[in-house]
């Protein structure tokens, strides 16, 4: 069933998280799939680890690319997407290297895409402003309030379970979000999806020839927002599948590389705003929104963050 899927994992140092991501991926996907790993200029032991990794038997075709320098997340995703096209994959799954997957996640996302051909892009529930934690707050607020020191302590503090009981939490959070917004939550502009983990219908990208606008260059973030908005403008649906949860440890590559996240976000958000200025300004005007009073949550969260990070 999953032969139609190519999974692209982009790594940039943070080897401890890469190991967890790949181990979790191998343990939770049982069907056949293609695997494309992009080592995006890592200078730790990532190259050695990837060259020595033993892949499970259910991987149909695999390719590992080692970039000598970091090209940026967008160009690296485009590398993976181009390989996915040559493999005639129907779908491409884009992944960061700091994820913990739940059982059956890929089968659920593929089933969702197969059920509705107008869905171009989908996320699972994840730490975000619009997904709800069992404690009744947003998952991103929960992540901000916890104290943790490593992978296991983050999972325990966030879920209330140890990492071996992760799927119990996943079942709970899925049930809660289904009760709130149904099996599927469709996002509308200016909300968007994230490419930390997303599945994309390759045919919906045909007119662009890429996943990430090459104009973003090696900027951090924004390429996923741009493509999500573009797909919605084309008439496609972009949705969150409330039947599965995937934990995103958020920004571990940036942190491990001592990157200036705020500066990078400011650059990408400035580019994003300039590209979508007419749509953003029209949305603000039609909804009589005061920039000074934008809430940091809800459907205006993204615009709030764009303006907040332009400084």
Backbone torsions as a table, in degrees:
resi	resn	phi	psi	omega
1	UNK	NA	-37.6	-174.9
2	UNK	-91.8	7.4	175.8
3	UNK	-60.6	-23.5	-179.3
4	UNK	-76.8	-0.1	-173.4
5	UNK	-115.2	134.3	167.7
6	UNK	-112.4	128.6	178.5
7	UNK	-102.4	124.6	-179.9
8	UNK	-109.0	120.2	176.8
9	UNK	-114.2	121.9	178.5
10	UNK	-103.5	126.5	-177.7
11	UNK	-115.7	138.8	171.6
12	UNK	-142.8	93.5	-175.1
13	UNK	55.4	-148.3	-177.1
14	UNK	50.7	49.0	-172.8
15	UNK	-58.4	-36.5	179.6
16	UNK	-57.2	-40.5	-179.6
17	UNK	-76.1	-34.3	175.2
18	UNK	-59.3	-42.9	179.8
19	UNK	-62.2	-43.6	179.0
20	UNK	-64.5	-42.9	-179.2
21	UNK	-60.2	-49.2	-176.7
22	UNK	-70.2	-40.1	177.1
23	UNK	-61.0	-43.8	178.9
24	UNK	-64.8	-41.1	177.8
25	UNK	-60.2	-49.6	-178.0
26	UNK	-63.1	-33.9	-176.6
27	UNK	-79.3	-19.3	-172.2
28	UNK	-109.7	-11.4	177.9
29	UNK	-108.8	117.4	-175.7
30	UNK	-100.5	-27.3	179.6
31	UNK	-79.3	174.8	-178.7
32	UNK	-79.7	142.4	178.6
33	UNK	-156.7	164.4	174.2
34	UNK	-95.8	142.6	-179.3
35	UNK	-123.2	126.5	177.7
36	UNK	-124.1	119.3	179.8
37	UNK	-113.0	125.8	178.1
38	UNK	-109.4	110.1	173.0
39	UNK	-85.4	104.1	-167.6
40	UNK	-92.0	64.0	175.4
41	UNK	79.1	26.9	179.1
42	UNK	-64.2	143.5	176.8
43	UNK	-119.6	16.9	172.5
44	UNK	-98.4	-146.3	-178.4
45	UNK	-93.3	18.5	-177.5
46	UNK	-60.0	-44.8	-178.8
47	UNK	-58.5	-47.3	179.9
48	UNK	-61.4	-44.8	-179.0
49	UNK	-61.1	-47.5	-177.1
50	UNK	-66.3	-36.5	-179.8
51	UNK	-70.4	-20.3	-177.6
52	UNK	-106.5	0.0	-175.0
53	UNK	-69.4	142.3	176.4
54	UNK	-99.6	116.7	-176.1
55	UNK	-86.0	145.6	178.1
56	UNK	-67.7	159.0	-174.6
57	UNK	-69.3	-18.3	-176.8
58	UNK	-84.2	1.7	174.8
59	UNK	-81.1	122.2	-175.8
60	UNK	-71.4	-62.0	176.7
61	UNK	-132.9	147.8	-178.7
62	UNK	-138.6	152.6	175.6
63	UNK	-150.9	133.5	176.1
64	UNK	-117.4	124.3	-179.8
65	UNK	-113.0	131.8	176.7
66	UNK	-109.5	108.0	174.0
67	UNK	-82.3	136.5	-179.1
68	UNK	-70.1	-28.7	177.2
69	UNK	-131.2	163.9	177.8
70	UNK	-77.4	117.0	-177.9
71	UNK	-85.9	-9.4	-171.0
72	UNK	99.2	154.7	-176.2
73	UNK	-65.6	-39.5	-179.1
74	UNK	-61.9	-55.1	178.1
75	UNK	-59.2	-35.3	178.2
76	UNK	-66.9	-42.4	175.6
77	UNK	-60.8	-39.0	178.6
78	UNK	-63.5	-37.0	174.7
79	UNK	-56.7	-47.9	-179.7
80	UNK	-65.5	-40.9	179.8
81	UNK	-62.1	-40.7	-179.9
82	UNK	-63.4	-37.9	176.5
83	UNK	-68.2	-41.2	178.2
84	UNK	-56.9	-39.6	178.7
85	UNK	-64.8	-42.4	-179.1
86	UNK	-65.6	-24.3	178.0
87	UNK	-86.9	2.7	179.7
88	UNK	59.6	34.1	177.6
89	UNK	-71.1	144.0	176.0
90	UNK	-80.1	-34.0	-178.2
91	UNK	-131.1	149.2	171.1
92	UNK	-120.2	131.6	174.0
93	UNK	-104.6	122.6	179.0
94	UNK	-100.8	131.4	-175.6
95	UNK	-133.9	137.2	163.6
96	UNK	-74.1	175.0	-179.5
97	UNK	-103.9	30.4	176.4
98	UNK	-139.0	62.5	-174.8
99	UNK	-127.6	152.2	170.2
100	UNK	-127.2	117.5	-173.7
101	UNK	-91.6	153.7	174.9
102	UNK	-103.4	162.3	-176.6
103	UNK	-61.7	138.3	174.3
104	UNK	73.1	10.1	-173.2
105	UNK	-61.4	-42.6	-176.4
106	UNK	-69.9	-43.7	178.6
107	UNK	-58.8	-39.2	-180.0
108	UNK	-66.6	-43.4	-179.6
109	UNK	-67.8	-40.3	178.4
110	UNK	-65.3	-42.6	178.4
111	UNK	-59.8	-40.7	177.6
112	UNK	-60.7	-47.7	-178.8
113	UNK	-65.2	-38.1	179.5
114	UNK	-68.4	-30.3	-177.6
115	UNK	-72.6	-29.9	-176.5
116	UNK	-137.0	105.4	-175.8
117	UNK	-71.0	-8.0	178.8
118	UNK	-90.1	-4.4	174.5
119	UNK	-82.7	122.0	-179.3
120	UNK	-99.4	-26.9	-172.2
121	UNK	-151.3	140.4	-179.4
122	UNK	-145.3	145.7	171.5
123	UNK	-111.2	160.5	162.0
124	UNK	-86.9	175.6	165.1
125	UNK	-64.8	144.9	-176.4
126	UNK	-159.6	175.3	171.5
127	UNK	-65.1	107.5	-177.4
128	UNK	-153.4	176.1	-177.8
129	UNK	-75.7	-22.4	-171.7
130	UNK	-110.6	-4.4	176.2
131	UNK	-96.7	140.6	-169.9
132	UNK	-103.3	129.4	176.4
133	UNK	-78.8	151.8	178.0
134	UNK	-54.3	-20.9	177.4
135	UNK	-81.3	0.5	174.3
136	UNK	91.9	2.5	175.8
137	UNK	-110.0	168.8	178.7
138	UNK	-65.7	152.3	-179.4
139	UNK	-64.4	-31.3	179.3
140	UNK	-72.1	-35.5	176.5
141	UNK	-66.1	-37.7	177.2
142	UNK	-63.0	-42.7	-179.9
143	UNK	-63.1	-36.4	-178.7
144	UNK	-70.1	-28.9	-173.0
145	UNK	-89.4	-13.6	-175.5
146	UNK	-87.2	156.3	174.4
147	UNK	-108.0	132.7	180.0
148	UNK	-152.9	160.2	-174.1
149	UNK	-125.1	-19.5	-178.5
150	UNK	-157.0	-173.2	-175.9
151	UNK	-60.8	-50.0	-176.9
152	UNK	-64.6	-41.8	-177.9
153	UNK	-69.7	-31.9	176.3
154	UNK	-65.5	-45.8	-179.8
155	UNK	-62.8	-43.4	-179.5
156	UNK	-65.2	-42.6	-179.3
157	UNK	-69.1	-35.6	-177.0
158	UNK	-78.7	-41.1	-172.9
159	UNK	-98.7	-25.3	-172.8
160	UNK	84.2	4.6	178.7
161	UNK	-127.9	158.8	173.1
162	UNK	-77.8	169.9	-171.9
163	UNK	-63.8	-27.0	178.6
164	UNK	-72.6	-16.8	-179.9
165	UNK	-108.2	20.0	-175.1
166	UNK	-54.9	-38.3	-176.1
167	UNK	-68.2	-23.8	175.5
168	UNK	-64.5	-46.7	176.3
169	UNK	-60.3	-43.5	-178.3
170	UNK	-58.8	-43.6	177.6
171	UNK	-61.5	-41.1	-179.6
172	UNK	-65.0	-48.2	-175.9
173	UNK	-68.8	-32.9	177.3
174	UNK	-66.9	-42.3	179.4
175	UNK	-61.6	-42.5	-179.3
176	UNK	-64.9	-45.7	-177.7
177	UNK	-71.4	-30.5	173.3
178	UNK	-64.5	-40.6	178.8
179	UNK	-64.3	-30.8	-177.6
180	UNK	-83.0	-47.4	-171.9
181	UNK	-129.4	14.9	176.8
182	UNK	84.5	-176.0	-178.0
183	UNK	-64.6	-33.4	-176.5
184	UNK	-134.6	134.3	175.2
185	UNK	-111.4	115.8	178.5
186	UNK	-84.5	132.9	178.7
187	UNK	-92.9	147.6	179.3
188	UNK	-126.5	149.2	176.7
189	UNK	-54.1	132.2	12.0
190	UNK	-96.5	10.8	174.7
191	UNK	-67.0	162.8	179.5
192	UNK	-156.4	179.4	175.8
193	UNK	-106.9	170.0	-178.7
194	UNK	-114.1	146.0	176.5
195	UNK	-92.5	11.1	172.5
196	UNK	-59.1	-35.2	170.4
197	UNK	-156.6	110.7	176.8
198	UNK	-148.8	152.3	173.4
199	UNK	-109.7	135.7	-175.9
200	UNK	-128.5	138.3	175.6
201	UNK	-78.3	116.1	-173.8
202	UNK	-58.6	-35.8	-177.8
203	UNK	-64.2	-26.7	-179.6
204	UNK	-72.6	-16.9	-179.8
205	UNK	-95.8	-0.1	-172.2
206	UNK	-58.1	-40.8	-177.3
207	UNK	-67.3	-23.1	-178.6
208	UNK	-93.0	-38.8	-177.3
209	UNK	79.7	8.9	179.8
210	UNK	-156.1	165.6	169.7
211	UNK	-92.6	-42.4	-178.0
212	UNK	-111.2	126.9	176.4
213	UNK	-54.1	123.1	-176.1
214	UNK	-64.8	-15.9	178.9
215	UNK	-67.1	-20.5	177.2
216	UNK	-68.5	-24.5	-179.3
217	UNK	59.9	-135.1	-178.1
218	UNK	-99.2	24.1	177.0
219	UNK	-65.4	154.7	-178.6
220	UNK	-92.8	114.7	174.8
221	UNK	81.3	166.2	176.2
222	UNK	98.0	-27.4	-178.1
223	UNK	-66.4	-32.3	179.1
224	UNK	-73.2	-39.7	176.9
225	UNK	-61.5	-46.2	-179.3
226	UNK	-58.6	-46.8	-179.2
227	UNK	-69.3	-38.7	178.2
228	UNK	-60.4	-47.2	178.1
229	UNK	-62.4	-39.0	179.7
230	UNK	-63.9	-44.3	-179.9
231	UNK	-64.6	-41.1	177.8
232	UNK	-64.8	-37.1	178.3
233	UNK	-66.8	-28.8	176.7
234	UNK	-76.7	-5.7	179.2
235	UNK	98.9	3.0	177.8
236	UNK	-83.5	163.2	173.9
237	UNK	-96.5	142.7	169.9
238	UNK	-123.1	125.9	-167.1
239	UNK	-137.3	163.4	171.0
240	UNK	-110.2	127.0	177.9
241	UNK	-87.6	110.6	-178.0
242	UNK	-79.7	7.8	179.4
243	UNK	-93.2	-4.7	178.6
244	UNK	-145.4	148.9	177.8
245	UNK	-121.1	135.8	173.2
246	UNK	-127.9	128.0	-177.5
247	UNK	-86.2	128.1	176.9
248	UNK	-107.7	119.2	-179.1
249	UNK	-73.7	-11.9	168.6
250	UNK	64.9	109.3	167.6
251	UNK	68.7	22.6	-176.1
252	UNK	-69.6	-32.6	175.9
253	UNK	-66.1	-43.6	178.9
254	UNK	-61.3	-42.7	-178.7
255	UNK	-66.3	-41.9	-177.5
256	UNK	-68.8	-20.8	-179.9
257	UNK	-102.0	11.1	178.6
258	UNK	52.9	37.4	-178.0
259	UNK	-76.5	150.0	175.9
260	UNK	-83.7	89.5	-173.7
261	UNK	-62.9	-43.2	-177.5
262	UNK	-62.0	-43.1	179.1
263	UNK	-65.0	-42.8	179.7
264	UNK	-63.8	-42.5	178.3
265	UNK	-63.9	-39.4	179.3
266	UNK	-61.2	-41.9	-179.7
267	UNK	-65.8	-45.8	-178.3
268	UNK	-70.2	-36.8	179.3
269	UNK	-70.4	-33.2	175.1
270	UNK	-64.1	-44.4	177.5
271	UNK	-62.4	-44.3	-179.1
272	UNK	-62.6	-44.2	-179.7
273	UNK	-63.4	-44.3	-179.4
274	UNK	-63.4	-37.2	179.9
275	UNK	-70.6	-35.7	-174.5
276	UNK	-111.9	19.5	-173.8
277	UNK	-53.5	-46.6	-176.9
278	UNK	-62.7	-42.6	-180.0
279	UNK	-68.2	-41.7	179.6
280	UNK	-66.1	-47.0	-179.3
281	UNK	-63.9	-37.7	178.4
282	UNK	-65.4	-40.4	178.4
283	UNK	-63.1	-45.2	179.5
284	UNK	-61.6	-42.5	-178.6
285	UNK	-67.0	-47.9	-176.5
286	UNK	-64.2	-31.9	-177.2
287	UNK	-99.7	7.1	176.3
288	UNK	51.3	51.8	-176.0
289	UNK	-95.4	133.3	172.7
290	UNK	-92.3	122.8	-179.2
291	UNK	-59.0	-34.4	-177.3
292	UNK	-69.6	-21.3	-175.1
293	UNK	-113.6	18.0	179.2
294	UNK	-62.3	134.8	175.6
295	UNK	-78.9	154.0	-179.8
296	UNK	-88.6	3.8	177.2
297	UNK	-134.2	173.5	-178.7
298	UNK	84.1	-170.9	-172.5
299	UNK	-68.8	-15.6	178.8
300	UNK	-92.1	4.0	-177.0
301	UNK	-56.2	-42.6	-175.0
302	UNK	-67.5	-44.1	178.4
303	UNK	-62.9	-40.3	177.1
304	UNK	-55.7	-47.4	-177.7
305	UNK	-70.2	-33.6	176.8
306	UNK	-61.5	-49.5	-179.2
307	UNK	-68.9	-37.3	-179.4
308	UNK	-64.2	-32.7	-177.0
309	UNK	-95.3	4.7	174.8
310	UNK	-78.5	-14.8	-175.0
311	UNK	-72.0	NA	NA
